[in-house]
Amino acid sequence: QVQLVESGGGLVQAGGSLRLSCAASGRTLSTYGMGWFRQTPGRERVFVAVMSWSGGSTYYADSVKGRFTISRDNAKNTVYLQMNSLKPEDTAVYYCAARRSPVRNLWYAEGAYDYWGQGTQVTVSS
């Protein structure tokens, strides 16, 4: 079992930056693909970014390419999401997720992820 806890959310002005962290416990993350999703009220959770266990493969949603960067520190059992040039439409609850299956398969699919954090709110004001 893997427990994931996100942190780093908050209120930021448009154009600003935030870095989200996701700390894992229970098992090492070194063999898991790690991703980020986000959700706004009344909508489904949507894919943001994912990184393979080795860090060699990453995928991003088109809406965040060039602005967000996913990274991981397996020694610290932590994954990060650096968010720059934030826009009001980035406002959402952000979730960290872990998956055992290779990230090259259905990297965007919520159902491909095995463990989820509780989420952290990011609010971007205009």
URQUI-V147293 format. One record per helix or strand of 3 or more residues. SS is the DSSP state (h for helix, s for strand). FROM is the first residue (numbers start at 1). LEN is the number of residues. Records with the same first field share a line. If there is no record, write none. Layout:
# URQUI-V147293
SS=FROM-LEN  FROM-LEN
This chain:
# URQUI-V147293
s=3-5  10-4  18-8  33-7  46-6  58-3  68-6  78-6  92-8  120-6
h=29-3  88-3  110-3
